[in-house]
Amino acid sequence: MLVLPFEIWFSIEHMNDIDKLMECFGILTGILGYGSKLLMLRLSWRSVSSLVQIIISDYETTREPALRAALLKNYKLGTGVTKLLFGTYMSLAFFIPMENCIRIARNGYTPSLLYSIPTSYPMIKKTAKNHIMVNFVQLTQVIVAGSGHALCDVFFTVLVMHAAFKSLVLRTAIKRYFKVCTRQKKDLKAISDAINRVILYHRAFLKFAQIFEDAYCYVVFCQIFCITLQTVGSGYILILLAEDQKMWSVEFLKYINFIMVDVFSIMAYCTAGEYYTHQSIKIYEQLCNSSWYDLSISEMKSVLFLMIHTQKFVAITSGKFKNLQLDCCTSIMKGTYSYLSMFRATRNRD
């Protein structure tokens, strides 16, 4: 955030130069995306704290070996996802020192060195000493912003995996209910306890889904909006570099990496959203594929009411208006290509 005013200054300075404006566009939206995601999480802090309390409570109260094994599996998956996301975002910081080293090796240590990230610093002169200081600030900026993005994405992944765990708990309770109905037909108390347990777990699943939606719907919207703009800016610079025959330059590889990280991030979000919705579908399928036709009339009615309630699948939305699923990923890619084509047409006309 320290260099954000200078990024905005640069954008205002070159408002009429679309090439330089687009060069700064990707960096600016990356910083704004990181800040807006943390801001949205802070505004929904009550929902976030409720989700954390639910996860801790489930870890403390789960005693069944199969469910406990599922929790440990989620922990291992979460650890792997954390390492993957931090490594992906931190790869952006690798190009700043590498680009500087290549420039110094080619041109020597001169005062005319350029900054790694396009930024205007009107209050300092472009001397070699300031160049090192500014690039250190830019490197810190990328590391902090990347860490913030990774933390938000890791927490989102953990919530999706815990939703899958709560779906597993509910499906296990449904299986037990059918076993009790078929093996203990005359034990009305056992049947009543089994159906009450199913209802209790279903309410817990829906409550978790609602709090999850309240906490992350606007975070997802900020992510999609900023990723789209950032990909457009990076793609535009790639086209300029390709036209200038600089396809094997460090700058070209840097913006290729920017686009790869953006696409990976949006695909991870959409895949997680698809997986999250599929956990809700599994509950409905569990009821439909069970031997409900062997139950009594009263028990069939209970199953029918459960089927009706589970027909409404849960989903994470982007700003309350678009479900986060795999088709959303293709829509984002199409929109990105349309914006990129529009900016290219504007440049060619000028």
C-alpha positions as CSV (number, residue, x, y, z in Angstrom):
1,M,0.0,0.0,0.0
2,L,3.0,2.3,0.4
3,V,3.5,2.6,-3.3
4,L,-0.2,2.7,-4.2
5,P,-0.3,6.5,-4.4
6,F,2.6,6.5,-6.9
7,E,0.8,3.8,-9.0
8,I,-2.3,6.0,-9.1
9,W,-0.1,9.1,-9.9
10,F,1.5,7.2,-12.8
11,S,-2.0,6.3,-14.2
12,I,-3.1,9.9,-14.0
13,E,0.1,11.1,-15.7
14,H,-0.4,8.8,-18.6
15,M,-4.1,8.9,-18.9
16,N,-3.9,9.7,-22.6
17,D,-1.2,7.1,-23.4
18,I,-3.0,3.7,-23.5
19,D,0.3,1.8,-23.8
20,K,1.8,3.1,-20.5
21,L,-1.6,3.1,-18.8
22,M,-2.1,-0.6,-19.6
23,E,1.4,-1.3,-18.4
24,C,0.5,0.1,-14.9
25,F,-3.0,-1.3,-15.0
26,G,-2.1,-4.9,-14.1
27,I,0.1,-3.9,-11.2
28,L,-2.5,-1.4,-9.8
29,T,-5.4,-3.9,-9.9
30,G,-3.2,-6.5,-8.2
31,I,-2.6,-4.2,-5.2
32,L,-6.3,-3.0,-5.2
33,G,-7.5,-6.6,-5.4
34,Y,-5.4,-7.6,-2.4
35,G,-6.6,-4.6,-0.3
36,S,-10.3,-5.0,-1.3
37,K,-10.3,-8.7,-0.4
38,L,-8.9,-8.0,3.1
39,L,-11.4,-5.2,3.5
40,M,-14.3,-7.4,2.6
41,L,-13.2,-10.0,5.0
42,R,-12.8,-7.3,7.7
43,L,-16.3,-6.0,7.1
44,S,-17.7,-9.6,7.4
45,W,-15.5,-10.4,10.5
46,R,-18.5,-11.7,12.5
47,S,-19.2,-14.3,9.8
48,V,-15.5,-15.2,9.5
49,S,-15.1,-15.7,13.3
50,S,-18.3,-17.8,13.3
51,L,-16.8,-20.0,10.6
52,V,-13.6,-20.4,12.6
53,Q,-15.5,-21.3,15.7
54,I,-17.6,-24.0,13.8
55,I,-14.4,-25.6,12.4
56,I,-12.7,-25.6,15.9
57,S,-15.9,-27.1,17.4
58,D,-16.1,-29.8,14.8
59,Y,-12.4,-30.8,15.4
60,E,-13.0,-31.0,19.2
61,T,-16.3,-32.9,19.1
62,T,-15.7,-35.4,16.3
63,R,-14.8,-38.8,17.8
64,E,-15.9,-41.3,15.1
65,P,-12.8,-42.8,13.4
66,A,-14.0,-42.5,9.9
67,L,-15.0,-38.8,10.3
68,R,-11.9,-38.1,12.3
69,A,-9.9,-39.6,9.4
70,A,-11.7,-37.2,7.0
71,L,-10.8,-34.3,9.1
72,L,-7.1,-35.3,9.1
73,K,-7.2,-35.7,5.4
74,N,-8.6,-32.2,5.0
75,Y,-5.8,-31.0,7.2
76,K,-3.2,-32.6,4.9
77,L,-4.9,-31.2,1.8
78,G,-5.0,-27.8,3.4
79,T,-1.3,-27.9,4.1
80,G,-0.5,-28.9,0.5
81,V,-2.8,-26.2,-0.9
82,T,-1.2,-23.6,1.3
83,K,2.3,-24.4,0.1
84,L,1.0,-24.4,-3.6
85,L,-0.7,-21.1,-3.3
86,F,2.1,-19.3,-1.5
87,G,4.6,-20.7,-4.0
88,T,2.5,-19.6,-6.9
89,Y,2.0,-16.0,-5.7
90,M,5.6,-15.7,-4.5
91,S,6.8,-16.6,-8.0
92,L,5.8,-13.1,-9.0
93,A,8.5,-11.7,-6.7
94,F,11.2,-13.8,-8.4
95,F,11.3,-11.7,-11.6
96,I,12.1,-8.4,-9.8
97,P,15.7,-9.3,-8.6
98,M,16.2,-11.5,-11.8
99,E,15.3,-8.6,-14.1
100,N,17.6,-6.2,-12.2
101,C,20.5,-8.6,-12.3
102,I,20.1,-9.1,-16.1
103,R,19.9,-5.3,-16.6
104,I,23.0,-4.7,-14.5
105,A,24.9,-7.5,-16.3
106,R,24.0,-6.1,-19.7
107,N,24.4,-2.3,-19.1
108,G,26.4,-2.1,-15.9
109,Y,25.4,-0.2,-12.7
110,T,24.3,3.1,-14.1
111,P,21.9,5.8,-12.9
112,S,19.7,5.2,-16.0
113,L,18.4,1.9,-14.7
114,L,14.6,1.5,-15.0
115,Y,12.3,0.3,-12.3
116,S,11.1,-3.3,-12.5
117,I,7.5,-2.4,-12.1
118,P,6.2,0.7,-14.1
119,T,5.7,3.3,-11.4
120,S,6.3,7.1,-11.3
121,Y,8.1,8.5,-8.3
122,P,7.9,12.3,-8.8
123,M,9.5,13.1,-5.4
124,I,12.9,11.3,-6.0
125,K,15.4,11.3,-8.8
126,K,16.2,8.2,-10.8
127,T,19.7,7.7,-9.3
128,A,21.3,4.3,-8.8
129,K,20.9,4.6,-5.0
130,N,17.2,5.4,-5.2
131,H,16.8,2.7,-7.9
132,I,17.9,0.0,-5.4
133,M,15.7,1.5,-2.7
134,V,12.6,1.7,-4.9
135,N,13.1,-1.8,-6.2
136,F,13.3,-3.1,-2.7
137,V,10.0,-1.4,-1.9
138,Q,8.5,-3.0,-5.1
139,L,9.8,-6.4,-4.1
140,T,8.3,-6.0,-0.6
141,Q,5.0,-4.8,-2.2
142,V,4.8,-8.0,-4.4
143,I,5.6,-10.2,-1.4
144,V,3.0,-8.6,0.9
145,A,0.3,-8.5,-1.7
146,G,1.0,-12.1,-2.8
147,S,0.9,-13.3,0.8
148,G,-2.4,-11.5,1.3
149,H,-3.9,-13.1,-1.8
150,A,-2.6,-16.5,-0.7
151,L,-4.0,-16.2,2.8
152,C,-7.5,-15.3,1.5
153,D,-7.4,-18.1,-1.0
154,V,-6.2,-20.7,1.6
155,F,-9.0,-19.8,4.0
156,F,-11.5,-20.1,1.1
157,T,-10.1,-23.6,0.3
158,V,-10.2,-24.7,4.0
159,L,-13.9,-23.6,4.2
160,V,-14.8,-25.6,1.0
161,M,-13.1,-28.7,2.4
162,H,-14.9,-28.3,5.7
163,A,-18.2,-28.0,3.9
164,A,-17.3,-31.3,2.2
165,F,-16.7,-32.8,5.7
166,K,-20.1,-31.6,7.0
167,S,-21.7,-33.1,3.8
168,L,-20.0,-36.4,4.7
169,V,-21.3,-36.2,8.3
170,L,-24.9,-35.7,7.0
171,R,-24.6,-38.5,4.4
172,T,-23.3,-40.8,7.1
173,A,-26.3,-39.9,9.3
174,I,-28.7,-40.6,6.4
175,K,-27.1,-44.1,5.9
176,R,-27.6,-44.8,9.6
177,Y,-31.2,-43.7,9.5
178,F,-31.9,-46.2,6.7
179,K,-30.1,-49.0,8.6
180,V,-32.2,-48.3,11.7
181,C,-35.4,-48.2,9.7
182,T,-34.7,-51.6,8.1
183,R,-33.1,-53.4,11.1
184,Q,-35.0,-51.9,14.0
185,K,-38.5,-51.4,12.5
186,K,-40.2,-51.7,15.9
187,D,-37.9,-49.5,17.8
188,L,-39.7,-46.1,17.3
189,K,-37.3,-44.3,19.7
190,A,-34.3,-45.3,17.7
191,I,-35.9,-44.3,14.4
192,S,-37.0,-41.0,15.9
193,D,-33.4,-40.3,17.2
194,A,-31.9,-41.2,13.8
195,I,-34.2,-38.8,11.8
196,N,-33.7,-36.0,14.4
197,R,-29.9,-36.5,14.0
198,V,-30.3,-36.2,10.2
199,I,-32.3,-33.0,10.6
200,L,-29.8,-31.6,13.1
201,Y,-26.8,-32.2,10.7
202,H,-28.7,-30.9,7.7
203,R,-29.5,-27.6,9.6
204,A,-25.8,-27.4,10.6
205,F,-24.8,-27.8,6.9
206,L,-27.2,-25.1,5.7
207,K,-26.1,-22.8,8.5
208,F,-22.4,-23.2,7.6
209,A,-23.3,-22.7,3.9
210,Q,-25.1,-19.4,4.7
211,I,-22.3,-18.0,6.8
212,F,-19.8,-19.0,4.2
213,E,-21.8,-17.2,1.5
214,D,-22.1,-14.1,3.7
215,A,-18.4,-14.0,4.4
216,Y,-17.0,-14.7,0.9
217,C,-19.5,-13.6,-1.8
218,Y,-18.0,-10.1,-2.1
219,V,-14.5,-11.3,-1.7
220,V,-15.1,-13.6,-4.7
221,F,-16.5,-10.6,-6.6
222,C,-13.4,-8.5,-5.9
223,Q,-11.2,-11.4,-6.9
224,I,-12.9,-11.9,-10.3
225,F,-13.1,-8.2,-11.1
226,C,-9.5,-7.5,-10.3
227,I,-8.2,-10.7,-12.0
228,T,-10.1,-9.7,-15.2
229,L,-8.5,-6.2,-15.3
230,Q,-5.1,-7.5,-14.3
231,T,-5.2,-10.2,-17.1
232,V,-6.3,-7.6,-19.6
233,G,-3.4,-5.3,-18.7
234,S,-0.8,-8.1,-18.8
235,G,-2.2,-9.5,-22.1
236,Y,-2.0,-6.0,-23.6
237,I,1.7,-5.6,-22.7
238,L,2.4,-9.1,-24.0
239,I,1.0,-8.1,-27.4
240,L,3.1,-4.9,-27.4
241,L,6.3,-6.9,-26.6
242,A,5.5,-9.5,-29.3
243,E,5.0,-6.6,-31.8
244,D,8.4,-5.2,-30.8
245,Q,10.1,-8.6,-31.2
246,K,10.8,-9.0,-27.5
247,M,9.2,-12.4,-27.0
248,W,12.3,-13.8,-25.2
249,S,12.9,-10.9,-22.9
250,V,12.7,-11.1,-19.1
251,E,9.8,-8.6,-19.2
252,F,7.9,-10.9,-21.6
253,L,8.4,-13.9,-19.2
254,K,7.4,-11.7,-16.3
255,Y,4.0,-10.9,-17.8
256,I,3.5,-14.4,-18.9
257,N,3.9,-15.4,-15.3
258,F,1.4,-12.8,-14.2
259,I,-1.2,-14.2,-16.6
260,M,-0.5,-17.8,-15.5
261,V,-0.9,-16.9,-11.9
262,D,-4.2,-15.0,-12.7
263,V,-5.6,-17.9,-14.7
264,F,-4.5,-20.4,-12.0
265,S,-6.2,-18.3,-9.3
266,I,-9.5,-18.0,-11.1
267,M,-9.6,-21.7,-12.1
268,A,-8.8,-22.6,-8.5
269,Y,-11.8,-20.5,-7.2
270,C,-14.2,-21.9,-9.9
271,T,-13.1,-25.5,-9.3
272,A,-13.5,-25.1,-5.5
273,G,-17.0,-23.5,-6.1
274,E,-17.9,-26.5,-8.4
275,Y,-16.7,-29.0,-5.8
276,Y,-18.6,-27.1,-3.0
277,T,-21.9,-27.3,-5.0
278,H,-21.2,-31.0,-5.7
279,Q,-21.2,-31.8,-2.0
280,S,-24.7,-30.5,-1.8
281,I,-25.7,-32.6,-4.8
282,K,-24.2,-35.7,-3.1
283,I,-26.7,-35.3,-0.2
284,Y,-29.7,-35.4,-2.6
285,E,-28.2,-38.3,-4.5
286,Q,-27.7,-40.2,-1.2
287,L,-31.4,-39.9,-0.5
288,C,-32.5,-40.8,-4.0
289,N,-30.2,-43.8,-4.3
290,S,-31.2,-45.2,-0.9
291,S,-33.8,-48.0,-0.4
292,W,-36.6,-45.6,0.6
293,Y,-39.2,-47.9,-1.0
294,D,-38.6,-50.4,1.8
295,L,-39.7,-48.0,4.5
296,S,-43.1,-47.5,6.0
297,I,-45.5,-44.7,4.9
298,S,-44.5,-42.4,7.8
299,E,-40.8,-42.9,7.2
300,M,-41.3,-42.3,3.5
301,K,-42.9,-39.0,4.3
302,S,-39.8,-38.0,6.3
303,V,-37.5,-38.9,3.5
304,L,-39.7,-37.0,1.0
305,F,-39.5,-33.8,3.1
306,L,-35.7,-34.3,3.2
307,M,-35.6,-34.7,-0.6
308,I,-37.5,-31.5,-1.1
309,H,-35.2,-29.5,1.2
310,T,-32.0,-30.9,-0.3
311,Q,-33.1,-30.1,-3.9
312,K,-32.0,-26.6,-3.4
313,F,-28.2,-26.9,-3.8
314,V,-25.8,-24.6,-2.0
315,A,-23.3,-22.4,-4.0
316,I,-20.9,-19.6,-3.5
317,T,-21.9,-16.6,-5.5
318,S,-19.9,-13.7,-6.9
319,G,-21.6,-10.6,-5.4
320,K,-24.9,-12.5,-4.9
321,F,-25.6,-12.7,-8.6
322,K,-23.4,-15.4,-10.3
323,N,-22.7,-18.9,-9.0
324,L,-19.0,-19.7,-8.8
325,Q,-18.8,-22.8,-11.0
326,L,-16.7,-24.0,-13.9
327,D,-18.9,-22.3,-16.5
328,C,-18.1,-19.0,-14.6
329,C,-14.4,-19.6,-15.5
330,T,-15.1,-19.7,-19.2
331,S,-17.3,-16.6,-19.0
332,I,-14.4,-14.7,-17.3
333,M,-12.0,-15.8,-20.0
334,K,-14.4,-14.7,-22.7
335,G,-14.9,-11.3,-21.0
336,T,-11.2,-10.9,-20.6
337,Y,-10.6,-11.6,-24.3
338,S,-13.4,-9.1,-25.3
339,Y,-11.9,-6.3,-23.2
340,L,-8.4,-7.0,-24.6
341,S,-9.8,-6.9,-28.2
342,M,-11.5,-3.6,-27.4
343,F,-8.3,-1.9,-26.1
344,R,-6.3,-3.2,-29.1
345,A,-8.9,-1.8,-31.4
346,T,-8.7,1.6,-29.6
347,R,-4.9,1.6,-29.9
348,N,-5.0,0.7,-33.6
349,R,-7.5,3.5,-34.3
350,D,-5.3,6.0,-32.5
